[in-house]
Amino acid sequence: MNLRGKRILFIAPKLFGIPENIIQSLQSFGALIDYYDERPANSFIVKALIRINRNLIGAYINKYHSSIITKTEHTQYNYIFFIKGESFSEHNLQILINKHPEAKSIVYHWDSIANNRNALNLLKKFDYKFSFDRFDCEKFEMSFLPLFYYDHYSDISSDKTNFKYDIMFVGTAHSDRYRIIKQISSQVRRMNKQCYIYFFFQGRLMFYKYVLQNKESRDIDKSNVHFDSLSFQELFQLYERSKTIVDVHHPRQSGLTLRCMETLGARRKLVTTNNDIINYDFYNPNNILILDRLNPSIPREFLETPYHEIPIEIYKKYSLSSWIQSIFSH
């Protein structure tokens, strides 16, 4: 792969600093990046309406995407790279691709197709299609490519005596996440072990909506509820101080979350509800505990035994650098 001097039009939603890290890594390969947020705004209302039905604010979205097309039409790109493509219309995507016939078009899905109604309208427009979800790949003829950990996670200390927390959970609240986290954190505290819990809500409206729709969450500890996402540095420090990371994936997806990959990169133990993880080459039952979603339980032994190193060639395979090489190897 040679990206030096190659120009990439990168369109992706802003989410927890992920596009910024991808841009930084692409630039380290010598690529020239023009980045645009896929969404015209990142307010809760705009995100919700796009997720429910983009046509509800279609004129607003189309005006924004038309401005991207106009701003970029005289630039010669080697690649047009989309992540997700949740809000772009099929019509606007075709116009964009037609403006740059020399560019290879690529899309990557870090969410399941079931959670992105617009995805199927756009798939046929792209030259190369990737997804983190093996089952979506089989069903919709995409190439399977798991998510990644940021390369600097490999710098996290492996000092086994510096742990402050026995388990750590950071994430948005959805589906049955609160119930599962509540159950396992109660178990861990009964063992006289330390927990760090950080539930993120994109505004108070989202919090009240979640509580109203999930009766079991009405006793949620307000000290665990936050309306600001953690910075990368704050999350990085939590990984340094945590022995075991908890991942509760969405019931409608099978692909491994970014949290699973960050845990791999940080060389920490993982507790996850995603049983598809047994199909990955880094799976090791000494490091990874699969929870029964309906009856979650963490054995004391799992928390007290050390992390087992995995082969370095498997470890490096899931870095952001390796992910980019897989995406742009065409």
C-alpha positions in Angstrom: 0.0 0.0 0.0 1.3 3.4 -1.0 -0.7 6.4 0.2 2.0 9.0 -0.1 0.6 12.0 -1.9 -2.7 10.3 -2.5 -5.8 12.6 -1.9 -8.7 11.1 0.0 -12.2 12.6 0.4 -13.2 11.3 3.8 -16.9 11.5 4.9 -17.9 10.1 8.2 -20.0 11.0 11.3 -18.2 12.6 14.2 -18.1 10.1 17.0 -15.8 9.9 20.1 -12.8 11.2 18.1 -12.7 8.3 15.8 -12.5 10.2 12.5 -9.8 12.4 13.9 -7.7 9.4 14.8 -8.3 7.8 11.4 -7.2 11.1 9.7 -4.0 11.2 11.8 -3.1 7.7 10.9 -3.8 8.3 7.2 -1.6 11.4 7.3 1.2 9.3 8.9 1.1 7.2 5.7 1.5 10.5 3.6 -2.1 10.8 2.5 -3.8 14.2 1.9 -7.2 14.3 3.6 -10.3 16.4 3.0 -12.7 15.5 5.8 -16.4 16.3 6.1 -18.8 15.3 8.8 -21.6 13.2 7.2 -24.2 15.0 9.4 -25.2 18.6 8.9 -25.3 19.0 12.7 -24.7 16.8 15.7 -27.6 17.8 17.9 -29.7 15.1 19.5 -32.7 16.1 17.3 -30.7 15.9 14.0 -29.2 12.5 15.0 -32.5 11.1 16.1 -34.3 12.2 12.9 -31.6 10.8 10.7 -31.8 7.5 12.5 -35.7 7.4 12.4 -36.0 8.6 8.8 -33.6 10.9 7.0 -36.5 12.1 4.8 -38.0 14.0 7.7 -35.2 16.6 7.3 -34.3 15.6 3.8 -34.1 19.2 2.4 -31.8 20.3 5.2 -29.5 17.3 4.7 -29.5 17.5 0.9 -28.5 21.2 1.0 -25.6 20.3 3.3 -24.4 17.4 1.1 -24.8 19.5 -2.0 -22.4 22.1 -0.5 -19.8 19.3 0.0 -20.2 18.2 -3.6 -19.7 21.8 -4.7 -16.7 22.4 -2.5 -14.9 19.3 -3.7 -15.9 19.1 -7.4 -12.7 20.6 -8.7 -10.3 18.5 -6.6 -8.9 15.3 -8.0 -9.2 12.5 -5.5 -7.7 9.0 -5.5 -10.3 7.7 -3.1 -13.7 8.6 -1.8 -14.0 7.0 1.6 -17.3 6.8 3.5 -17.9 5.4 7.0 -21.5 4.4 7.5 -23.3 6.6 5.0 -26.4 6.9 7.1 -27.7 10.3 5.9 -26.4 10.6 2.3 -29.1 10.1 -0.3 -28.5 7.6 -3.2 -29.0 10.6 -5.6 -26.3 12.8 -4.0 -23.9 9.9 -3.6 -24.2 9.2 -7.3 -23.5 12.8 -8.2 -20.5 12.9 -5.9 -19.1 9.7 -7.5 -19.8 11.0 -11.0 -17.8 14.2 -10.2 -14.7 12.0 -9.5 -14.7 9.2 -12.0 -11.0 8.5 -11.4 -11.5 7.9 -7.6 -12.0 4.5 -6.1 -15.1 4.6 -3.8 -15.0 2.7 -0.5 -17.5 2.3 2.3 -16.9 0.9 5.8 -19.8 0.0 8.2 -19.0 0.1 11.9 -22.7 -0.6 12.7 -24.9 -3.4 11.6 -27.1 -2.9 8.6 -30.1 -3.5 10.8 -29.3 -0.2 12.6 -28.8 1.8 9.4 -31.8 1.7 7.1 -30.2 3.8 4.5 -27.2 1.6 4.0 -28.7 -0.8 1.5 -29.7 2.1 -0.8 -26.0 3.1 -1.1 -24.1 -0.2 -1.1 -24.3 -0.8 -4.8 -22.7 2.6 -5.6 -19.4 1.7 -4.0 -16.5 -0.1 -5.6 -15.4 -1.7 -2.3 -17.6 -2.5 0.7 -16.4 -3.5 4.2 -18.2 -4.2 7.4 -17.3 -5.2 11.0 -20.2 -7.6 11.0 -19.5 -11.1 9.6 -23.2 -11.9 9.1 -23.9 -8.7 7.2 -20.8 -9.5 5.0 -22.3 -12.9 4.1 -25.7 -11.5 3.5 -24.9 -8.4 1.5 -21.6 -9.4 -0.2 -19.2 -7.2 1.7 -15.6 -7.8 2.9 -15.2 -8.6 6.5 -12.9 -6.3 8.4 -13.1 -6.0 12.2 -12.7 -2.6 14.0 -9.3 -1.6 15.4 -7.5 -0.2 18.4 -5.6 3.0 18.1 -1.9 2.3 17.8 -0.9 4.2 21.0 -3.0 1.7 23.1 0.0 -0.6 22.7 1.9 1.9 24.8 -0.3 1.3 27.9 1.7 0.0 30.8 1.6 -3.7 31.4 2.4 -3.1 35.1 0.2 -5.6 36.9 0.5 -3.9 40.3 -0.9 -0.5 39.3 -4.6 -1.4 38.9 -7.2 0.8 40.7 -10.3 -0.8 39.2 -11.1 -4.5 38.9 -13.7 -3.8 36.3 -14.4 -0.7 34.1 -17.4 0.1 32.0 -17.7 3.3 29.8 -20.5 3.6 27.3 -23.8 5.0 26.1 -27.0 3.5 27.6 -29.1 1.4 25.3 -31.3 -1.8 25.4 -30.5 -3.9 28.5 -27.1 -2.4 29.2 -28.0 -0.9 32.5 -29.5 -4.1 33.9 -26.5 -6.1 32.9 -24.0 -3.6 34.3 -26.0 -3.3 37.5 -26.0 -7.0 38.0 -22.3 -7.7 37.4 -21.1 -4.6 39.3 -23.2 -5.7 42.3 -21.4 -9.1 42.2 -18.0 -7.6 41.9 -18.6 -5.2 44.9 -19.7 -8.2 47.0 -16.3 -9.6 46.3 -14.8 -6.4 47.8 -13.5 -5.3 44.4 -13.5 -1.9 42.7 -15.8 -0.8 39.8 -15.7 2.2 37.6 -19.0 2.8 35.8 -19.6 5.7 33.3 -22.9 5.9 31.5 -23.0 8.5 28.8 -26.2 10.2 27.6 -26.3 12.6 24.7 -28.3 15.2 26.7 -30.8 15.1 29.5 -33.7 14.4 27.1 -32.0 11.1 26.1 -31.5 10.2 29.8 -35.2 10.8 30.7 -36.3 8.9 27.5 -34.2 5.9 28.5 -35.4 5.9 32.1 -39.1 6.1 30.9 -38.6 3.2 28.5 -36.6 1.0 30.8 -38.3 0.5 34.2 -35.3 -1.4 35.5 -33.2 1.7 35.1 -35.2 4.0 37.3 -32.9 3.3 40.3 -29.9 4.3 38.3 -27.1 5.8 40.4 -26.9 9.4 39.2 -23.2 9.5 40.0 -22.7 7.1 37.1 -24.7 9.3 34.7 -22.8 11.8 32.6 -23.7 14.2 29.7 -20.1 14.8 28.5 -18.1 12.1 26.8 -14.7 11.3 28.2 -11.7 12.7 26.3 -9.4 10.3 24.7 -6.8 11.0 27.4 -9.3 10.3 30.2 -10.3 7.0 28.6 -6.7 6.0 28.0 -5.9 6.6 31.7 -8.8 4.4 32.7 -7.5 1.6 30.6 -4.1 2.0 32.4 -5.8 1.7 35.8 -8.3 -1.1 35.0 -7.7 -4.8 35.0 -10.9 -5.9 33.2 -13.0 -4.0 30.7 -16.8 -4.7 30.3 -18.5 -4.7 26.9 -22.3 -5.0 26.5 -23.0 -5.0 22.7 -26.3 -4.1 21.1 -28.5 -7.1 20.7 -29.0 -6.2 17.0 -25.4 -6.5 16.1 -22.8 -9.3 16.0 -19.6 -7.4 15.1 -17.1 -6.6 17.9 -17.3 -3.1 19.3 -14.5 -0.6 19.4 -14.4 -1.3 23.1 -13.4 -4.9 22.5 -10.6 -3.8 20.2 -9.3 -1.2 22.6 -9.2 -3.8 25.3 -7.2 -6.0 23.0 -4.8 -3.1 22.2 -4.4 -2.3 25.9 -3.7 -6.0 26.8 -6.5 -6.0 29.3 -9.0 -8.8 30.2 -12.5 -8.5 28.6 -16.0 -9.4 29.8 -18.4 -9.3 26.9 -21.9 -10.4 26.0 -20.9 -11.0 22.4 -20.4 -14.8 22.0 -19.3 -14.4 18.4 -15.9 -13.4 19.8 -15.0 -17.1 20.0 -14.6 -17.0 16.2 -11.7 -14.5 16.3 -8.1 -15.6 16.3 -7.2 -13.6 19.5 -9.9 -15.4 21.6 -8.4 -16.9 24.7 -10.8 -18.0 27.6 -8.1 -16.9 30.1 -8.5 -13.3 28.8 -12.1 -13.2 27.6 -15.2 -14.1 29.6 -18.5 -14.4 27.7 -21.5 -13.3 29.7 -24.9 -14.9 29.5 -27.0 -11.8 28.7 -30.0 -13.0 30.7 -28.1 -14.3 33.7 -24.7 -12.5 33.7 -22.1 -13.7 36.2 -18.4 -13.0 36.7 -16.4 -15.7 38.6 -13.9 -14.4 41.1 -11.3 -16.6 39.5 -11.5 -14.7 36.2 -10.9 -11.4 37.9 -8.0 -12.6 39.9 -6.0 -14.5 37.3 -3.6 -12.6 35.0 -3.8 -11.6 31.4 -2.2 -14.0 29.0 -0.2 -12.5 26.1 -1.3 -13.4 22.6 1.0 -13.9 19.6 2.4 -10.5 18.4 1.4 -11.1 14.8 -2.2 -11.5 15.8 -2.0 -8.6 18.2 -0.7 -6.2 15.5 -3.3 -7.4 13.0 -6.0 -5.3 14.8 -4.2 -2.0 15.0 -5.5 1.1 13.2 -2.5 1.0 10.9 -3.3 -2.5 9.8 -7.0 -1.6 9.4 -6.0 1.3 7.1 -3.8 -0.9 5.0 -6.6 -3.4 4.6 -9.0 -0.6 3.5 -6.6 1.0 1.0 -4.9 -2.0 -0.4 -6.9 -1.7 -3.7 
